[in-house]
């Protein structure tokens, strides 16, 4: 007889089964509770230890074996002819002393293999051959019957939604003497603009030295006075050193074509500064 436990009870029981198959002795007069997890070999019977009182009641010559208290319908033992009230005396030629030993013998026999049982039935011994089955789900065997449950499979995790665009801080430089706001190039932007290194012009101040020289937003400055530059700080340093010269060539790339312009600095000198901007999805550095 099999009765299905509800999921709540199954969860509680599963906590005690983490180590695999477990045998629990409970009230020797009533028998034992045996817990077996799915995938192990099984016979399909509930058994109890034999004490002196039961051995006398069953007319056994010796106090050994396990008494069959329940038989699972259509289970391996039922198909082999094992019945309630039988006593299993031997398993594959080995004397059965009690429940824990009997459980180990069954567990160590691979599913699908035949086992020889010697049973005491109605005052006589019988030799039976049983083919062990594979247990499905977790079975709790008691002298009163079997309880089975299956822990449902955990469903797969749903795909994670895409992360939203997050703004990040980007440092840009504003050079007052030249009149540009610029930033360093990442490797991807350098490839996009067709350069190896350089400084991207983000904006040009109206009527500034840069605008008068023809520099436009989107240009990439690669050299100042024949010296390669790779960062706004390098441009700032170059401009400081060119205060006395004032007029110098500046090489830039526009539409992936290199060109040279002549820059004349204003008399007011240079005032360089930085500003940090938080730019979101529409920015170029996301």
C-alpha positions as CSV (number, residue, x, y, z in Angstrom):
1,X,0.0,0.0,0.0
2,X,1.4,3.4,-1.0
3,X,0.2,6.8,0.2
4,X,1.6,10.0,-1.1
5,X,2.8,12.6,1.3
6,X,2.1,16.2,0.6
7,X,4.9,18.5,-0.5
8,X,5.3,20.2,2.9
9,X,6.0,16.9,4.6
10,X,8.3,15.9,1.8
11,X,10.4,19.0,2.3
12,X,10.8,18.3,6.0
13,X,11.8,14.7,5.3
14,X,14.2,15.7,2.5
15,X,16.2,17.7,4.9
16,X,17.1,14.5,6.7
17,X,18.1,12.6,3.6
18,X,21.0,14.8,2.4
19,X,23.5,12.0,3.0
20,X,21.6,9.4,0.9
21,X,20.0,6.3,2.2
22,X,19.3,6.4,5.9
23,X,18.0,3.7,8.3
24,X,16.2,4.7,11.4
25,X,15.3,2.3,14.2
26,X,11.9,3.2,15.8
27,X,10.2,1.3,18.5
28,X,11.6,-2.2,18.1
29,X,8.2,-3.8,19.1
30,X,6.5,-2.1,16.1
31,X,9.3,-2.7,13.7
32,X,11.4,0.0,12.0
33,X,11.2,2.9,9.6
34,X,13.5,2.7,6.6
35,X,14.0,5.7,4.4
36,X,15.4,5.1,0.9
37,X,16.0,7.7,-1.8
38,X,15.2,7.3,-5.4
39,X,17.5,5.5,-7.8
40,X,18.4,2.7,-5.3
41,X,17.6,-1.0,-5.5
42,X,14.5,-2.2,-3.8
43,X,12.3,-5.2,-3.1
44,X,9.0,-3.5,-2.3
45,X,8.4,-4.8,1.2
46,X,8.0,-3.3,4.7
47,X,9.8,-5.4,7.3
48,X,10.2,-5.6,11.1
49,X,12.8,-7.2,13.3
50,X,12.2,-10.6,14.9
51,X,12.3,-10.7,18.7
52,X,11.8,-13.7,20.9
53,X,8.1,-13.2,21.2
54,X,7.5,-12.9,17.4
55,X,9.8,-15.9,16.8
56,X,7.7,-18.0,19.1
57,X,4.4,-16.7,17.6
58,X,5.7,-17.6,14.1
59,X,7.0,-21.0,15.1
60,X,10.6,-20.1,14.1
61,X,13.3,-22.4,15.3
62,X,15.7,-19.5,15.8
63,X,15.4,-15.8,16.5
64,X,16.6,-14.2,13.3
65,X,15.3,-12.9,10.0
66,X,12.9,-10.0,9.2
67,X,9.1,-10.3,9.2
68,X,7.3,-9.0,6.1
69,X,4.7,-6.5,7.3
70,X,3.6,-5.1,4.0
71,X,4.1,-5.9,0.3
72,X,4.0,-3.3,-2.5
73,X,1.5,-4.3,-5.1
74,X,3.3,-5.2,-8.4
75,X,6.6,-4.7,-6.7
76,X,9.6,-7.1,-7.2
77,X,8.9,-9.0,-4.0
78,X,5.2,-9.4,-4.8
79,X,6.0,-10.7,-8.3
80,X,8.4,-13.2,-6.8
81,X,5.6,-14.5,-4.4
82,X,6.6,-12.9,-1.1
83,X,3.5,-12.3,1.1
84,X,2.7,-10.5,4.3
85,X,3.5,-12.6,7.3
86,X,6.5,-14.2,5.6
87,X,9.9,-14.1,7.3
88,X,13.0,-13.5,5.2
89,X,15.7,-15.8,6.7
90,X,18.4,-15.7,4.1
91,X,19.4,-13.3,1.3
92,X,21.7,-14.7,-1.4
93,X,22.8,-17.4,1.0
94,X,23.6,-15.0,3.8
95,X,21.8,-15.3,7.1
96,X,19.6,-12.3,7.8
97,X,20.0,-11.0,11.3
98,X,18.0,-7.8,11.3
99,X,16.6,-4.9,9.4
100,X,19.8,-2.8,9.0
101,X,21.8,-5.7,7.7
102,X,19.0,-6.7,5.4
103,X,18.7,-3.2,4.0
104,X,22.4,-3.1,3.3
105,X,22.3,-6.4,1.5
106,X,19.5,-5.1,-0.8
107,X,21.1,-1.8,-1.3
108,X,24.4,-3.4,-2.4
109,X,22.7,-5.5,-5.0
110,X,22.4,-3.7,-8.3
111,X,19.0,-3.1,-9.7
112,X,18.0,-5.6,-12.3
113,X,20.0,-8.4,-10.8
114,X,18.3,-11.5,-9.3
115,X,18.5,-12.4,-5.6
116,X,17.7,-15.6,-3.9
117,X,15.5,-15.4,-0.8
118,X,14.8,-18.1,1.7
119,X,11.5,-17.3,3.4
120,X,9.5,-18.8,6.2
121,X,5.9,-19.2,5.1
122,X,3.2,-21.1,7.0
123,X,5.6,-23.2,9.0
124,X,7.8,-24.2,6.0
125,X,10.8,-22.7,4.2
126,X,10.5,-21.6,0.6
127,X,13.2,-20.6,-1.9
128,X,12.2,-17.6,-4.0
129,X,14.0,-15.7,-6.7
130,X,13.4,-12.0,-7.0
131,X,14.6,-9.4,-9.6
132,X,15.4,-6.2,-7.8
133,X,13.8,-3.0,-9.2
134,X,14.9,0.6,-9.2
135,X,13.2,2.9,-6.7
136,X,11.4,5.9,-8.1
137,X,11.2,8.8,-5.8
138,X,11.9,8.6,-2.0
139,X,10.2,5.7,-0.1
140,X,9.6,5.5,3.6
141,X,9.0,1.9,4.6
142,X,7.2,1.1,7.8
143,X,5.6,-2.1,9.1
144,X,2.3,-0.5,8.3
145,X,3.1,0.2,4.7
146,X,5.1,2.5,2.4
147,X,4.9,6.2,1.9
148,X,6.4,7.7,-1.3
149,X,7.0,11.1,-2.6
150,X,9.0,12.8,-5.3
151,X,10.6,16.2,-4.8
152,X,9.7,18.1,-7.9
153,X,12.5,19.2,-10.2
154,X,13.7,22.8,-9.8
155,X,12.6,24.7,-12.9
156,X,15.4,26.4,-14.8
157,X,16.2,30.0,-14.0
158,X,14.5,32.5,-16.3
159,X,16.9,34.5,-18.4
160,X,18.2,37.7,-16.7
161,X,16.8,40.9,-18.2
162,X,19.3,43.2,-19.8
163,X,21.0,45.7,-17.5
164,X,19.7,49.2,-18.1
165,X,22.1,51.8,-19.4
166,X,23.9,53.4,-16.5
167,X,25.6,56.8,-16.6
168,X,29.2,57.1,-15.7
169,X,31.6,59.9,-15.1
170,X,33.8,61.0,-18.0
171,X,36.6,63.5,-17.5
172,X,36.8,66.2,-20.2
173,X,39.2,69.1,-20.6
174,X,38.5,72.6,-21.6
175,X,41.4,74.7,-22.9
176,X,40.6,78.4,-22.8
177,X,43.6,79.5,-24.9
178,X,42.9,77.1,-27.7
179,X,39.1,77.2,-27.2
180,X,38.3,73.5,-27.3
181,X,36.8,70.9,-25.0
182,X,38.3,67.5,-25.6
183,X,38.8,64.0,-24.2
184,X,41.1,61.0,-24.6
185,X,40.1,58.3,-27.1
186,X,39.3,54.8,-26.1
187,X,40.5,52.0,-28.3
188,X,37.1,51.6,-30.0
189,X,36.7,55.3,-30.7
190,X,40.3,55.4,-32.1
191,X,39.3,52.6,-34.5
192,X,36.1,54.4,-35.4
193,X,37.9,57.6,-36.2
194,X,40.7,55.8,-38.1
195,X,43.6,56.7,-35.8
196,X,45.9,54.9,-33.5
197,X,46.1,57.7,-30.8
198,X,44.9,61.2,-30.4
199,X,42.5,63.5,-28.6
200,X,38.9,63.9,-29.6
201,X,37.5,67.5,-29.9
202,X,34.0,67.5,-28.3
203,X,33.2,71.2,-28.8
204,X,34.8,74.4,-30.1
205,X,34.3,77.8,-28.5
206,X,33.0,80.4,-30.9
207,X,35.6,83.0,-32.1
208,X,38.3,81.1,-30.4
209,X,41.8,80.3,-31.8
210,X,40.6,76.8,-32.6
211,X,37.6,78.0,-34.6
212,X,39.7,80.5,-36.5
213,X,42.1,77.8,-37.4
214,X,39.3,75.6,-38.8
215,X,39.1,73.0,-36.0
216,X,35.7,71.4,-35.6
217,X,33.9,69.2,-33.1
218,X,34.6,65.6,-34.1
219,X,38.1,66.2,-35.2
220,X,40.9,64.2,-33.6
221,X,44.1,66.1,-32.8
222,X,47.1,63.9,-33.3
223,X,50.0,66.4,-33.2
224,X,50.7,69.8,-31.8
225,X,53.8,71.6,-33.3
226,X,55.0,68.2,-34.8
227,X,54.7,66.5,-31.4
228,X,52.3,63.5,-31.0
229,X,49.6,63.9,-28.3
230,X,47.5,61.2,-26.8
231,X,45.6,63.1,-24.0
232,X,44.2,66.5,-23.2
233,X,46.8,66.9,-20.5
234,X,49.6,66.6,-23.2
235,X,47.9,69.2,-25.3
236,X,47.7,71.5,-22.3
237,X,51.4,71.0,-21.6
238,X,52.3,71.7,-25.2
239,X,50.3,75.0,-25.2
240,X,52.1,76.1,-22.1
241,X,55.5,75.6,-23.8
242,X,54.3,77.4,-26.9
243,X,53.3,80.6,-25.2
244,X,56.2,82.5,-26.6
245,X,55.8,81.0,-30.1
246,X,52.0,81.6,-30.3
247,X,51.7,80.3,-33.9
248,X,52.2,76.6,-34.6
249,X,51.0,73.8,-36.9
250,X,48.4,71.3,-35.5
251,X,47.7,68.0,-37.2
252,X,44.2,66.5,-37.0
253,X,42.2,63.7,-38.6
254,X,38.7,64.5,-40.0
255,X,36.6,61.9,-41.8
256,X,39.7,59.6,-41.5
257,X,41.8,62.0,-43.5
258,X,44.8,63.8,-42.0
259,X,45.1,67.5,-42.4
260,X,47.3,70.3,-40.9
261,X,46.0,73.6,-39.7
262,X,47.8,76.7,-38.4
263,X,46.8,77.8,-34.9
264,X,47.5,81.3,-33.5
265,X,47.0,81.6,-29.8
266,X,45.2,84.6,-28.3
267,X,47.1,87.2,-26.3
268,X,45.1,86.4,-23.2
269,X,47.2,83.4,-22.5
270,X,45.9,80.0,-21.5
271,X,43.5,78.9,-18.7
272,X,43.0,75.2,-18.6
273,X,40.6,73.3,-16.5
274,X,38.7,70.1,-16.1
275,X,35.1,69.2,-15.6
276,X,33.4,65.9,-14.8
277,X,30.2,65.0,-16.6
278,X,27.7,62.2,-15.9
279,X,26.7,61.1,-19.3
280,X,24.0,58.6,-20.0
281,X,22.9,56.5,-23.0
282,X,23.3,59.2,-25.6
283,X,26.9,59.8,-24.7
284,X,29.8,58.4,-26.7
285,X,31.5,56.6,-23.7
286,X,28.8,54.2,-22.6
